[in-house]
């Protein structure tokens, strides 16, 4: 059954003024305080009676100290060391869709390197008329485009295949970020080198300048379609951990294709089948066989609040359920939210039209009165694809997979407002 509730039945003004019935102690205490003088209103505070920082106190702006818990986090036991490892975006603490670069997740295969613009080189070779080498200054002279895209690691939510494992949206779904990239279309650079124009059966092999090189083979058709060599993100230089000074952008495809510190692109007659596309980033099925070339990230969503790291703390009454959705197949067209583990669904409000291969924020304005919730969200994209349950994924792929887990996530919201990662079968 699907309903179309878009707002709480009791007004927020009633709850905020104390006119509505109060169930939770925390809300009752808050309203009771409203009847007494509030020193934060009636007394002059220190910040209103002295000078603040001058304009040069922080030449490069940083978050205020009250937000010092909004940081990337690592799971220490996940990998042997942090050189070849990953950390997670604090998606539970963010809103909107653009991920600040300073808390956007990192994934390294041999650590983040320091490569200056002066030392940077990009080679194009293989099936081209004129092999070329570009400096960073050369790249800045080409026409640029700006696009907002999500980047999701293929292993995002991978630890949840066997059951509920990690207690927090940051850890279950935080291998993702969404940025505005400024860069040069790959097709522009290949045209400069004089590629033949033949696409069928041709591949582009891309490698990075770090020790791992993370070489990946990309069908030439995709490279020519929408791939970029990005030199800026969110309006500024790429961060070191995100591939400064230049990285590949492969919209809608798994993050390991987005080669950082990109140093070479070679047009070839076939894929290289490198280590990172054979022993890694393939999907082992129940019968022991593995599927490969599963690049596209299917439609997916997650409720970021309420969630284990973002419990309900304000007591009963109006509450905003929010989260994000994305798809590598174009645009998200709809997100539904369930409070009862998938028995019934309500259509959420999309904050804005979904961009192509970009995150979209959704909201469900509702109310909570201490009842248990089994919160879920499911996304639908413009191809008609509907985000599957974990049981539906397991029917096809068994329990051996790590990558491309886009199942519906469940948070158990308890009567005290706390939330826990659970699996609903």
Rosetta blueprint (number, residue, H / E / L):
1 X L
2 X E
3 X E
4 X L
5 X L
6 X L
7 X L
8 X L
9 X L
10 X L
11 X L
12 X H
13 X H
14 X H
15 X H
16 X H
17 X H
18 X L
19 X L
20 X L
21 X L
22 X L
23 X L
24 X L
25 X H
26 X H
27 X H
28 X H
29 X H
30 X H
31 X H
32 X H
33 X H
34 X H
35 X L
36 X L
37 X L
38 X L
39 X H
40 X H
41 X H
42 X H
43 X L
44 X L
45 X L
46 X H
47 X H
48 X H
49 X L
50 X L
51 X L
52 X L
53 X L
54 X L
55 X L
56 X L
57 X L
58 X L
59 X L
60 X L
61 X L
62 X L
63 X L
64 X L
65 X H
66 X H
67 X H
68 X L
69 X L
70 X L
71 X L
72 X L
73 X E
74 X E
75 X L
76 X H
77 X H
78 X H
79 X L
80 X L
81 X L
82 X L
83 X L
84 X L
85 X E
86 X E
87 X E
88 X E
89 X L
90 X L
91 X H
92 X H
93 X H
94 X L
95 X L
96 X L
97 X L
98 X L
99 X L
100 X L
101 X H
102 X H
103 X H
104 X L
105 X L
106 X L
107 X E
108 X E
109 X L
110 X L
111 X L
112 X L
113 X L
114 X L
115 X L
116 X L
117 X L
118 X L
119 X L
120 X L
121 X E
122 X E
123 X E
124 X E
125 X E
126 X E
127 X L
128 X E
129 X L
130 X L
131 X L
132 X E
133 X E
134 X E
135 X E
136 X H
137 X H
138 X H
139 X H
140 X L
141 X L
142 X L
143 X L
144 X L
145 X E
146 X E
147 X E
148 X E
149 X E
150 X E
151 X E
152 X E
153 X L
154 X L
155 X L
156 X L
157 X L
158 X H
159 X H
160 X H
161 X L
162 X L
163 X L
164 X L
165 X L
166 X L
167 X L
168 X L
169 X H
170 X H
171 X H
172 X H
173 X H
174 X L
175 X L
176 X E
177 X E
178 X E
179 X E
180 X E
181 X E
182 X E
183 X E
184 X E
185 X E
186 X H
187 X H
188 X H
189 X H
190 X H
191 X H
192 X H
193 X H
194 X L
195 X E
196 X L
197 X L
198 X L
199 X L
200 X L
201 X L
202 X L
203 X E
204 X E
205 X E
206 X E
207 X E
208 X E
209 X L
210 X L
211 X L
212 X L
213 X L
214 X L
215 X L
216 X E
217 X E
218 X E
219 X E
220 X H
221 X H
222 X H
223 X H
224 X H
225 X H
226 X H
227 X L
228 X E
229 X E
230 X E
231 X E
232 X E
233 X E
234 X L
235 X L
236 X E
237 X E
238 X L
239 X L
240 X H
241 X H
242 X H
243 X L
244 X L
245 X L
246 X L
247 X E
248 X E
249 X E
250 X L
251 X L
252 X L
253 X E
254 X L
255 X H
256 X H
257 X H
258 X L
259 X L
260 X E
261 X L
262 X E
263 X E
264 X E
265 X E
266 X E
267 X E
268 X E
269 X L
270 X L
271 X L
272 X L
273 X L
274 X L
275 X H
276 X H
277 X H
278 X L
279 X L
280 X L
281 X L
282 X L
283 X E
284 X E
285 X L
286 X L
287 X L
288 X L
289 X L
290 X E
291 X E
292 X L
293 X L
294 X L
295 X L
296 X E
297 X L
298 X L
299 X L
300 X E
301 X E
302 X E
303 X E
304 X E
305 X E
306 X L
307 X E
308 X L
309 X L
310 X E
311 X L
312 X L
313 X L
314 X L
315 X L
316 X L
317 X E
318 X E
319 X E
320 X E
321 X E
322 X E
323 X E
324 X E
325 X E
326 X E
327 X L
328 X L
329 X L
330 X L
331 X L
332 X E
333 X E
334 X E
335 X E
336 X E
337 X E
338 X E
339 X L
340 X E
341 X L
342 X L
343 X L
344 X L
345 X E
346 X E
347 X E
348 X L
349 X E
350 X E
351 X L
352 X L
353 X L
354 X L
355 X L
356 X L
357 X L
358 X L
359 X L
360 X E
361 X E
362 X E
363 X E
364 X E
365 X E
366 X E
367 X E
368 X E
369 X L
370 X L
371 X L
372 X L
373 X E
374 X E
375 X E
376 X E
377 X E
378 X E
379 X E
380 X E
381 X E
382 X L
383 X L
384 X L
385 X L
386 X E
387 X L
388 X L
389 X L
390 X H
391 X H
392 X H
393 X H
394 X H
395 X H
396 X H
397 X H
398 X L
399 X L
400 X L
401 X L
402 X L
403 X L
404 X L
405 X L
406 X L
407 X L
408 X L
409 X L
410 X E
411 X E
412 X E
413 X E
414 X L
415 X L
416 X L
417 X L
418 X L
419 X E
420 X E
421 X E
422 X E
423 X L
424 X L
425 X L
